[in-house]
C-alpha cells in the first residue's frame, strides 16, 4: 500500500528547490516533462504513487501545492519545460503580487487571509490519497513568505491533521555573511518557534555550508542559487529513495523519523552527501573508486555536512541513518560499520545505543551515475544547538537596540505588544538547553 506524501512549496526558495526536486524525480522514474511515462520505464518496480498520481489520460501529476505571495518564481516554473507537469488547481499566487516584503509578520497575516484557498487544495489532495502519511514543507526561514506563511501553514496543518507526519526541509540563512534582509534574525527566530513546536522532523539545510560545499567540493568559484538548489534537490531525492524504491527497511516516513528522533523535542536533522556531482562543474566529473567504507567515512567528515556548526568536546550524535545507494552487498556494510566503530570516528550519546543505522536502496535504472556507491547521512547531532545559538545572538543584538520593529508593529499580531518575540526566544533557548542536556550521562534520570 502506498504511503503518500504531499509536498508544499512556499515562497521563492521553497518553489525553486521544489522545481529542482520534481525535475530530479521525473528523471529517476522515467517521467517526461509533460508527465507521460517514457517507453523504457513502463515495467519498473519503483513506487511512483508516493509522490505522483495519474490523471485520466495516464500522465503523472506531482502531489504538490505551489504557494507564493508574488508571481515571479511560479511564473518561471510554469514557463519552463516542466510547466505542464503540475496541476494548475494546486497553484496559489497572490493576486496583487506584492509579496511579504521579507517580513515574517506580513507573511503570517496574509496566511490568515488566504488560508481557506490553500486548505481547500490540501484537503482535496489528502482526499485523493489512499493512505496519506504526511506532508513535506519546503521553505526558507529568513525571508517573508517561506517563513511567515510557512509558519502559519505549519500551525494549521498540525491542528487539521494531528496524526499525519509533518516534515520540513528548511533552508537556514548564511549567518556568517552580511545579508540583504536586515530583519533576518527576527524572521528566523519566529519561524524556528513553529519548527520546534509544530513539526515532527526538520531537515536543516544551511546556506553557509551549501555555499562552502559548492565552492570547495564542486570547485565553482562564484556559486549562485542554481548550484545550491541542485545540492538541496540531491538531498531531497536521496532522502526519499527508500520510500520510492522500497526494500525491507525504512519503507515509510514514520520508520525513518522513529530511527532518527528518540526524543520528540530534538527533531532537527543535519545531512551530508557524497560523492558530489554537478552538471556544471568539470572537476566533479572525475570518477574515483567508491566503496561502502569510503562513503560512510566521508559522510562523517565536517566538509561534507550541509550544516555549519561549531561542535564542542561534549558534542555527540543522538542517532545516524545512512542511506547507501548502489550495488552493495550487506557484508560490505557490516565490515564498514565494524571498522568505523573500531576507530571511534563518531561519538554517540552516553545514554543510548551507539550505532549507525544503514538502509540499502537501489539506484534509479534510468539515470546514469559513474560512481558505484553514493551515500546520504541523516544525523541528529547535539552541535546543531550552536546554529540556533548564533541566530539567538544576532536576534539579541537587534532587539537590544529595538531596531526595525516598526515593520512588525504594523501587523495585527504585534499591534498590542512584542510578547511573541519573547515567547519565541524562550522556546529556542529551551531547545538549545535540551540539546546540551542530551550530552550528559544522566539525561534520562533528570
N, C-alpha and C positions, 0 to 999 in steps of 0.2 A: 504493500500500500504506500503510495507516495505521501511524503510529509511536506506539504507545500510551504514555501516561504515567499512572502510579499515584500518587495523592495520599495522603499520610499526615498526618493531623491529630493533633497531640499536645498535651495539656494544655488549660487554659482558653482561652488566647489562640489556639492553633492551631485549635481547634474553632470558636471564634467567627468568625475570619476565613474559615475553611473554609466555614461555613454561608452567609456572605455571598457567597463566591465561587461556590458551586453555584447559589445563587439567581440571581446575575447571568448565569451560563452558561445556565441554563434560559430566562431572558428572551431572551437573544441567539439561542438556537437554536429558539425557539418550542416549548419543552417545558413542559407544565403541571406544577403541584406534585405531581401523582400519577405523573409520569413519562411520561404519554401525550403524543403529538405533537399540537399544535394543528392544526386543519383547514387553516389558511392556510400551514403550514410543511412541507407534505409534499413539495414539489418544490425544496427549496433545494440549493445547490451546496456547502454547508458540510460540514466533516468532524466529525461528532458523535462518531465512534468513537475519536478520540484520548483523550477524557476520559469517554465513556459506552460502555456496551454494552447490547444489547437482551435482555430476558428472552423467554421463550417466548410471552408474550402481547403482545410488541412494545413494552412500556413500557421506557423508558430508565432505566438504573441507573448512578450515578457509579462510576468506578473509584477508590474511596476507602476508606480504612481510618480509623475514628474510634477514638482511644485516649485514655483519661483514667483517672487513679487515684482520681478522685472523681466521682460520678454527675451532679452538678447541671447542668453545661453541656450534656452529651449528652442528658439528660432533657428539657431545654428545647428542644433541636433536634428530638427525637422528638415533642414535643407541638406543634411549630409546623406551619403548613400544608404545609411540605416534609418532614415526618417520614416519610411513606411512600415518599419518593424513594430512600432509602438501603437497601442490602442489610443486613438485621439480623444476618447472619452475620459482617459486617465491622465490628462494633462491639464494642470491648472496654472494659468498665468494671470497675474493681476491686470485688471482692465486699464487702470490708469498708468501702470508701468513705472511707478515712481520708486519702487524698491523700499528697503527698510533703512537705507542711509547708514549702514554699518552700526545700527543702534538696536541692541537686543530688545529694549522696551517697545520699540516701534514694530519689530517683527512679531513679538508676542501679542501686542494689541491687534495687529492685523490678522493674526491667527484666530483670535476670538471672533472677528467679523466674518472670516471665510470658512470657519470650521465645518459648517453644515455641508458645504460643497465637497470638501475633502473627505469628511467622514462618510459621505454617501458613496464616494468612489471606493473607499476602503471596505465598506460593508458589502458592496457589490462584488469586489474581488474575493473577499472572505467567503461569501455565499457560493462563489464559483469554485471553491476548493472542496475536495472530498474530505481531507483531513488536515486542516491548516495547522502548521506547527508554530509559526511565529512571524515576526517582522524584522527586516533589516533596514535600519535608518542610515543613509549616507549623508553626511553633512560636515561643515567645519564649525568650530566653536567660537571663532574670533569675530566674524562679521555680524550681519544683522538678520538675514533670512535664515541661514543654516542654524544659527544659534537661537534666535528668538522664536521663530516659527517652529524650528526643530524641537525646542524645549516644550512648547505648547502641545505639539503632537505627541511627544513622549508622555506627558501627563494624561492626555485624553486617551491614548492607546492603553495605558496601564489601568485606567478606570474601566474602559469599554471592553477590553479583552484581558481580564486579570489572569487567566490560565494559559495565555499564549506567551511564548518567549519573546522578549524584546532585546534584540542585539543591535548595537550601533557600530559603525565604522566612523570614528570621529577624528577629524584632522585637527591637531593642535597647532597653534601658531608657532612661528620661529621666535622664541623669546630672546635669542642671542643677538638678533639683528634689529635695527630700528624698523618700525612698521609704518605703513601709510595710515593705519587705523589707530588713532591715538587712544581710543577707548577700548582697545583690545583686552586689557586685563579685566575691565568691568564685564564685558560680554562673556569672556571665558569663565569667570567665576560663577556668574548666574547660570550658565549652561551646565557647568560641572555639578552644580547642586542637583539639577534634574537627572544628570547621568548617574549620580551617586544614589539618588532615591528611587528613580523610576525604571532604569534599565537593568536587565539581568546580566548582560555581558557587554563590555565596551572594549572594542579593538582600538587601541591608541596608535594613531599614526602621526608622527611629529614632523612638521615641515623642516625643522633644522636638520634632523637626521636624514630625511629624504633628500634634501639638497646636498648634504655631505656625501651620501652614497652615490648620487648621480655624478658629482664632481670626481670623487676618489675612485669609485669602483667601475663606473662606466666611462670615466675619462672625458666627460663633456665639460668644457671649461665654462661656458655660460649657460647653465641649465635654465630651462623655462618650465612653465606649468605642465606642458605636454609630457615632459620627461618624468616629472614626479608623479603625474597621473598614471603613467604607464606602469610605474612601480606599484602604485596602490592597486591598480586593476590586477596585477600579477598576484598580489597578496589575497585580494578578494576571490579570484578564481581558484587559487591553490587551497585556500581555507575551506572552500566548498566542494573540493573534489571527492571527498569521502561520501558526500550526500548525493553526488551526481554519478559517481562510479562506485556503487556500494560494494563493500567487502563484508567480512564477518564482524567488523568493529566500527564504532563511530559512524553508523549509517544515518543518524539523525542529529539535529542540533542539540537536543536535550542531553544525549550521551557525551557530546563534546564539551558542553557547558559544565556538566557534572564532573568531568575529568579535570577541568581547569580551575573550578571555583569551589573549594571545600568550605570556604567561609563566605556567605552571601554578600557581606559588606565589601569584601576585597574582590571586586569583579572587573578590574581594569587590566587588560591583557596587552602585552607588548609582543611584537612579531619580529622575526628575522627570516631572511630568504637567501638561498644560494643554489646554484651559481647564477649570478645576474646576467641577463642578456638584454640587448636593446637593438631594435632595427636601425637606429640612427647612430650607433657607435661601433666603429670597425674593430676597436680593441676588444670588445666583448665577444666578437665572433671567433676569437682564438679558442680552440677546443682543447680542453685538458682532460686527463683521466679522472673520472669521478667514482669514488667508492662510497659505501654507506658510512664507513668510519670517517672518511674525509668530510663528507657533507655534514654529519652530525657534530663533528668537532668545529667546523666553520660556523655552524649555526649558533654556537655558544660564544663566538668572538664578538666583542663590542662593535667592531667596524661593520658587521653585517646586520646589526639591530636597527630597527626603524623608529627607535625612541632614543632621545638624548637624555640620559640620566646620569647622576653622579653617585655611584654606589659607595656606601661606607664599608668598613670592615665587617660590620654585622649583617650587611645586606645578603639576602638569600632567596632562593627560588621556593615559592609555595608549591608550584606544580609546573610541569612541562609536558606539552603534547607535540610530538614531531609528526608531521605528515610527509612521508617519503614517497615520492612518485618515481615510477620507472620499473625496470626489470630487476627485481631484488628478491633474493632468497631469504626466508626468515632466519636461517642460521647466520647469515651475514649480520643481521640486526642484533642477534643475541651476542655475537662476538664483539661487535662495536660497543654495545652497552657495557659489557664487562671491562673493555679497555678504558672507557670513559670513567667508569666507577673506580678502577684501579688508580687512575691518575688524578682522581678527585678534581676534575675540571669544573664541576658545578657544585656549589654549596647549597644545601637544602635546609628547610626549616627544621629545628631540633625536635619538634613535636609531631611530625608526620612522616609518611613514607618517603624515603629519598630515592625516588625512581623517575626515570624519564619514560613516559608512555609513548608508544610508537604505533601509528596507523599506516599500513601499507596500502597504496592505491595505484590503479593503472594510470598511464598517461593516455591522453586522447589519441586515438589512432589516426585522426585527421589533421593533426598539427605536427610538423616535423621539428624535433629537437635534437641538436647534435650531442647533447650530454645524456649519458645513460641513466644517471640518477640526479634528481633535484629534490630539495627539501624546504619545507616551511616549518619554522618553530613558532608555536604559540606558547608564551610563558607568562605565568603570574609571578612577578618578582617584586620584592619589597622596595627596591630602589625607585620604583615609579613614583613613590611619595616625593622624591626630590623634584620631579617635574611639577607636581602640584604646589610644592613649597615655593618654587620660582614664580609661579603665577600669583601666589598669595603675596609674595614680596613686592611684585610690581603693582598689585592692587593697593597694598598699604601705602605705597609711595604716592599714588594718585589721590587716594582717599584722604590722606593726611592734609593735602592742600585743597580738598574739595573741588578738584579740577574736573571740568566738563560735566558736572552733574546736572546742569540745566537741561541738557539734551534729554535726560531721563525724567526729570520732573514734569516735562510737558505731557508725558503719557499717563493715562489713568492709574496705572499700577503704582506709580511713585508720587502721585499728586499729594497724598497725605503724609508722606514721610519716606525715609530710606531704610526702613526696617528689613526689607527684602535683601538688601546688600549684607546687612549684619547677619541675617539668618544663613545666607549662602556662605559667608566667611566661616561661620561656626561649623557648618556641615563639612566644608573642605578641611578645616582644622581637625575635626574628629576623624575624618578619613585618613589623614596623614598619621594621626596618633594610632589608629587601628593597624596600619601597615607597619609602623615602628614596633608596636606591641607583638606583632606576628614573629618578630625576630628573636623574642625571648623564649626560653625553655618552658616557663610557667604560664604560657599564653592561655592554655585551656583551663588552668586552675583558677586564674584571676577572674 
